[in-house]
Amino acid sequence: MSDNGVALGRAFAAERNATDWRAYARKLEQQLLAAEANLAGNKALKDAALRELAKADPANYLMVQQNRQRIYDKDFDAVIASGRRPV
């Protein structure tokens, strides 16, 4: 009889675990969607800023894509290397 109780307890624990994982997956999906939306917004903002910079100062250092990439890579690599999530 106690074997049935153990099995029932394990079944409830497994169901609770599955529910927790589903909730965690939904949370990750929402975070990913927010990150994708932020990326799209930042790209649009960057493109608009570059268009304005090109009008005001076409020879600006930031008009060269490799220069922008170098700036981006520095902080990107630092975050990846540290394993931290930006605030």
C-alpha positions in Angstrom: 0.0 0.0 0.0 2.8 2.4 0.8 4.3 1.7 -2.7 1.1 3.3 -4.2 1.6 6.3 -2.0 5.2 6.7 -3.2 4.2 6.3 -6.8 1.5 8.8 -6.4 3.9 11.3 -4.7 6.3 10.8 -7.6 3.6 11.4 -10.1 2.5 14.6 -8.4 6.2 15.7 -8.2 6.7 14.9 -11.9 3.6 16.9 -12.9 4.7 19.8 -10.8 8.2 19.6 -12.4 6.7 19.6 -15.9 4.5 22.6 -15.0 7.5 24.5 -13.6 9.4 23.8 -16.8 6.5 24.9 -19.0 6.3 28.2 -17.1 10.1 28.6 -17.3 9.9 28.0 -21.1 7.1 30.6 -21.5 9.2 33.1 -19.5 12.3 32.5 -21.7 10.1 32.9 -24.9 8.9 36.2 -23.6 12.4 37.3 -22.8 13.6 36.3 -26.2 10.7 38.2 -27.9 11.6 41.3 -25.9 15.2 40.9 -26.8 14.3 40.6 -30.5 12.0 43.6 -30.3 14.8 45.7 -28.6 17.2 44.6 -31.3 14.8 45.7 -34.0 14.2 49.1 -32.2 17.9 49.6 -31.7 18.7 48.8 -35.3 16.1 51.4 -36.5 17.4 54.0 -34.1 21.0 53.3 -35.2 20.1 53.5 -38.9 18.3 56.9 -38.3 21.2 58.3 -36.4 23.7 57.2 -39.1 21.5 58.9 -41.8 21.6 62.1 -39.8 25.3 61.8 -39.1 26.0 61.2 -42.8 24.2 64.5 -43.5 26.0 66.5 -40.8 29.5 64.9 -41.0 30.0 62.4 -43.9 33.7 61.9 -42.9 32.9 61.0 -39.3 34.8 58.0 -37.8 31.5 56.3 -37.1 30.5 56.3 -40.8 32.9 53.5 -41.4 31.2 50.2 -40.6 34.5 48.5 -39.3 34.9 51.3 -36.8 31.3 50.8 -35.5 31.9 47.0 -35.4 35.1 47.5 -33.4 33.2 49.5 -30.7 30.3 46.9 -30.7 32.7 43.9 -30.5 34.6 45.3 -27.5 31.5 45.4 -25.3 29.9 42.3 -26.8 33.1 40.3 -26.1 33.4 41.7 -22.6 29.9 40.6 -21.7 30.4 37.1 -23.3 33.7 36.6 -21.5 32.3 37.5 -18.1 29.2 35.4 -18.5 27.1 38.2 -17.0 23.8 39.5 -18.2 23.8 43.2 -18.9 21.5 45.2 -16.6 
